[in-house]
Amino acid sequence: MKPILVVNSGSSSLKYQLIDMVTEEVLAHGLLERVSDHGVAFAQMLKEIAAGEPRLEGISPVAVGHRVVHGGTAFSQATVVTDQVLTQIHELASLAPLHNPGNLAGIEAAIAAFPDVPHVAVFDTAFHQSLAPASYTYAIDTAVASKHHIRRYGFHGTSHSYVASRTAEFLGRDLADLKIIVLHLGNGASACAIDCGRSIETSMGMTPLEGLVMGSRSGDLDPAILMYLSRVADYTPDQLDLLLNRESGLVGLTGLNDMRDVSLAATAGDPRSTLALEIYAHRIRHYVGAYFALLGGLDAVVFTAGVGENSADVRARVIVPLAHLGLTLDESRNAVSGGGARKISGEGAAVSVLVIPTNEELEIARQLLDVLEA
């Protein structure tokens, strides 16, 4: 047995999995919420693991992997945690103030609990460090951008990396030969164009706000809207932040932030929900078309995460209007719920349309082993 503990520590939550990396079996998992003290939460997690079934008391991880949201330009791969790395994660908190401090607190609590095993940080942004300057550079004054670290970073990198590898495995192809668009559609959502296993474009930007319509985030919009609201309605920066991150997206359009509820309301004839679904799918198709052009061809479009894996309606709204790009949908395959990785495109389609469940915890554990065994 080679147990790896994977920790995803937020500002007020602690999600964990204990994975035996010999078999990749999940031995224990859980979520602690309303966390105010990460040290106390970590102790509670260890009690839950020890008391679980099968009995795991006495089993100690050989290493601990940590999800960290923002690695800036400093981290392009998973990295063994040192005092210097901890300092860098702290310094990057200004770029991810809602996430990095909680990530850091979880790492510190884990090191206190397991001081004699290696700890490895895996960054959501790392997969996108392969973006070219033309992709990550915003067209603003270069001195301002440099001083304040303004550029596209991209997120959901761990998920995009895992799904791309699983796509190659599912298709029986070498990842280095594939052109893939991954659509990570959850409460947060992002698209990624992957060429030969490398991210060449992604929809989230300096923050996770840019890009697709999300549960409560607006995604793309004219930046002058912010200045307009500031002038005519006296919106403060904090109010604008709240509006765009918490009160926009599906919840702003419909009052609902769960795609299942929006779909049910649309089916029942609610015009706001019907329009919201049209906007949601329209934005995704916009990115699929753009990424098709950037990739110079396409082997697969892959849906993943909560909405992508479970909403046949959303998948149909995205794919059916794109038949002219070689994308087709088999209605019976698309209607199947669950079942793991599966193809939902029609027979003989030029481009494979797939549903592949993501597994960010397993990807973190795999990257951890890669670093330690290098």
ZAMARGU-4260 file (C-alpha; in steps of 0.2 Angstrom, whole numbers, plus 5000, padded with zeros to 4 digits):
<rodrens>
0) 5000/5000/5000 | 5006/5018/4996 | 4993/5030/5004 | 4994/5047/4998 | 4983/5061/5006
5) 4976/5074/4995 | 4970/5090/5003 | 4960/5104/4996 | 4959/5117/5009 | 4948/5132/5007
10) 4945/5148/5017 | 4932/5139/5027 | 4932/5121/5021 | 4943/5106/5020 | 4941/5092/5007
15) 4952/5077/5007 | 4955/5060/5000 | 4967/5046/5005 | 4972/5036/4990 | 4982/5020/4989
20) 4992/5024/4974 | 4997/5006/4971 | 4979/5002/4965 | 4972/5021/4964 | 4958/5015/4976
25) 4951/5029/4987 | 4953/5023/5005 | 4944/5038/5013 | 4936/5054/5008 | 4927/5068/5016
30) 4922/5087/5018 | 4923/5097/5033 | 4914/5114/5032 | 4913/5130/5043 | 4931/5128/5046
35) 4938/5143/5057 | 4954/5134/5063 | 4963/5123/5050 | 4973/5114/5063 | 4958/5109/5072
40) 4950/5104/5056 | 4965/5093/5051 | 4964/5084/5068 | 4945/5081/5065 | 4950/5074/5047
45) 4962/5062/5055 | 4949/5056/5067 | 4937/5053/5053 | 4950/5043/5043 | 4955/5032/5058
50) 4936/5029/5062 | 4931/5025/5044 | 4928/5008/5036 | 4939/4999/5032 | 4948/5003/5048
55) 4962/5014/5044 | 4969/5018/5061 | 4988/5017/5061 | 4989/5020/5042 | 4999/5035/5039
60) 5002/5044/5022 | 5019/5042/5013 | 5016/5060/5006 | 5003/5074/5006 | 4997/5083/4990
65) 4989/5100/4991 | 4979/5110/4979 | 4984/5128/4977 | 4973/5139/4966 | 4986/5152/4961
70) 5004/5149/4956 | 5007/5165/4946 | 5022/5163/4935 | 5033/5155/4948 | 5026/5138/4947
75) 5024/5128/4930 | 5023/5111/4938 | 5019/5102/4955 | 5032/5107/4968 | 5039/5100/4984
80) 5034/5112/4998 | 5048/5122/5006 | 5049/5137/5017 | 5053/5147/5001 | 5037/5139/4992
85) 5026/5144/5007 | 5032/5162/5006 | 5029/5162/4987 | 5011/5155/4990 | 5008/5169/5003
90) 5015/5182/4991 | 5003/5176/4978 | 4988/5179/4989 | 4985/5196/4981 | 4980/5187/4965
95) 4969/5175/4973 | 4963/5182/4990 | 4948/5170/4992 | 4959/5155/4989 | 4977/5155/4992
100) 4976/5160/5011 | 4965/5145/5014 | 4976/5134/5004 | 4991/5140/5014 | 4983/5137/5030
105) 4979/5119/5025 | 4997/5116/5020 | 5003/5123/5037 | 4991/5112/5047 | 4996/5096/5037
110) 5015/5099/5039 | 5011/5101/5058 | 5002/5084/5058 | 5015/5075/5046 | 5031/5084/5048
115) 5042/5069/5042 | 5034/5066/5025 | 5035/5076/5009 | 5022/5089/5005 | 5019/5094/4987
120) 5009/5108/4980 | 4999/5106/4964 | 4994/5123/4956 | 4978/5126/4946 | 4987/5138/4935
125) 5002/5127/4932 | 4995/5118/4917 | 4992/5134/4908 | 5010/5141/4909 | 5013/5133/4892
130) 5002/5148/4884 | 5011/5158/4872 | 5014/5177/4875 | 5001/5181/4862 | 4988/5171/4872
135) 4992/5177/4890 | 4996/5195/4887 | 4982/5208/4889 | 4983/5224/4877 | 4986/5237/4891
140) 5001/5247/4896 | 5015/5235/4898 | 5023/5244/4913 | 5006/5244/4922 | 5004/5225/4918
145) 5022/5221/4923 | 5021/5231/4940 | 5004/5223/4945 | 5007/5205/4937 | 4992/5207/4925
150) 4991/5193/4913 | 4980/5178/4909 | 4984/5164/4921 | 4970/5152/4918 | 4962/5139/4931
155) 4955/5122/4932 | 4972/5116/4926 | 4972/5100/4936 | 4956/5095/4929 | 4960/5100/4911
160) 4976/5090/4912 | 4968/5074/4919 | 4954/5075/4907 | 4966/5077/4892 | 4976/5061/4898
165) 4960/5051/4900 | 4954/5057/4883 | 4970/5050/4875 | 4968/5034/4885 | 4949/5032/4880
170) 4953/5035/4862 | 4968/5023/4862 | 4978/5037/4855 | 4995/5046/4860 | 4991/5062/4869
175) 5005/5070/4859 | 4995/5067/4843 | 4978/5075/4848 | 4970/5091/4847 | 4957/5093/4861
180) 4944/5105/4868 | 4940/5102/4886 | 4924/5110/4893 | 4925/5110/4912 | 4907/5115/4916
185) 4903/5116/4934 | 4898/5130/4946 | 4914/5137/4939 | 4917/5134/4921 | 4931/5135/4909
190) 4936/5130/4891 | 4954/5124/4886 | 4962/5121/4870 | 4975/5107/4871 | 4987/5103/4857
195) 4999/5088/4859 | 4995/5088/4878 | 4999/5107/4881 | 4987/5121/4885 | 4987/5134/4871
200) 4972/5144/4876 | 4960/5144/4890 | 4944/5155/4894 | 4948/5160/4912 | 4960/5175/4914
205) 4969/5184/4927 | 4955/5178/4939 | 4942/5164/4937 | 4929/5178/4932 | 4933/5179/4913
210) 4926/5167/4900 | 4911/5156/4901 | 4894/5160/4910 | 4895/5152/4927 | 4884/5148/4942
215) 4886/5165/4949 | 4900/5173/4939 | 4897/5184/4923 | 4911/5178/4912 | 4915/5189/4898
220) 4908/5207/4898 | 4913/5224/4892 | 4925/5231/4905 | 4917/5249/4902 | 4902/5242/4911
225) 4911/5243/4927 | 4916/5261/4925 | 4898/5265/4919 | 4891/5258/4935 | 4904/5267/4946
230) 4899/5283/4938 | 4880/5282/4936 | 4876/5271/4951 | 4890/5274/4963 | 4896/5256/4964
235) 4911/5253/4974 | 4925/5241/4969 | 4918/5229/4983 | 4900/5230/4976 | 4906/5227/4958
240) 4916/5212/4964 | 4900/5205/4973 | 4889/5209/4958 | 4901/5200/4945 | 4906/5185/4956
245) 4891/5182/4967 | 4876/5190/4959 | 4879/5186/4940 | 4879/5171/4929 | 4864/5159/4930
250) 4859/5167/4947 | 4859/5184/4939 | 4849/5179/4924 | 4836/5168/4933 | 4838/5169/4952
255) 4844/5151/4952 | 4862/5145/4952 | 4860/5126/4950 | 4859/5121/4932 | 4847/5107/4936
260) 4835/5120/4943 | 4837/5131/4928 | 4834/5117/4916 | 4818/5112/4925 | 4812/5130/4925
265) 4815/5131/4907 | 4806/5115/4903 | 4791/5122/4913 | 4791/5137/4901 | 4800/5150/4912
270) 4807/5163/4899 | 4821/5169/4910 | 4828/5151/4912 | 4826/5148/4893 | 4836/5163/4889
275) 4849/5159/4902 | 4852/5142/4894 | 4853/5150/4877 | 4866/5162/4883 | 4875/5148/4892
280) 4877/5137/4877 | 4880/5152/4865 | 4895/5157/4875 | 4902/5139/4875 | 4899/5137/4856
285) 4908/5154/4854 | 4924/5147/4862 | 4923/5130/4854 | 4923/5139/4837 | 4938/5150/4842
290) 4948/5136/4849 | 4944/5125/4833 | 4952/5139/4823 | 4967/5141/4835 | 4971/5122/4835
295) 4970/5121/4816 | 4959/5105/4818 | 4951/5095/4831 | 4950/5077/4837 | 4939/5078/4852
300) 4927/5089/4862 | 4926/5083/4880 | 4913/5088/4893 | 4917/5086/4911 | 4913/5092/4929
305) 4895/5093/4937 | 4886/5101/4922 | 4896/5094/4908 | 4895/5076/4915 | 4876/5076/4919
310) 4867/5088/4908 | 4862/5080/4892 | 4852/5096/4888 | 4867/5107/4889 | 4878/5095/4879
315) 4864/5095/4865 | 4862/5114/4865 | 4881/5116/4863 | 4885/5102/4850 | 4869/5101/4839
320) 4871/5118/4831 | 4890/5114/4827 | 4887/5101/4814 | 4895/5111/4801 | 4911/5109/4811
325) 4910/5090/4810 | 4902/5089/4827 | 4887/5077/4829 | 4877/5070/4843 | 4869/5053/4846
330) 4854/5057/4855 | 4852/5040/4864 | 4870/5040/4869 | 4869/5058/4875 | 4853/5053/4886
335) 4863/5040/4896 | 4867/5047/4913 | 4882/5041/4923 | 4892/5027/4916 | 4909/5035/4917
340) 4919/5039/4902 | 4909/5038/4886 | 4907/5043/4868 | 4891/5053/4863 | 4895/5058/4845
345) 4887/5049/4831 | 4894/5035/4821 | 4908/5040/4809 | 4909/5058/4816 | 4924/5067/4811
350) 4926/5074/4829 | 4924/5063/4844 | 4912/5071/4857 | 4915/5063/4874 | 4910/5064/4892
355) 4924/5060/4904 | 4922/5062/4923 | 4936/5073/4930 | 4946/5067/4945 | 4957/5081/4952
360) 4962/5072/4968 | 4969/5058/4958 | 4978/5070/4946 | 4986/5079/4961 | 4992/5062/4968
365) 4999/5057/4951 | 5008/5073/4949 | 5015/5071/4967 | 5022/5054/4963 | 5030/5061/4947
370) 5039/5075/4957 | 5045/5063/4970 | 5050/5049/4958 | 5059/5061/4946
</rodrens>
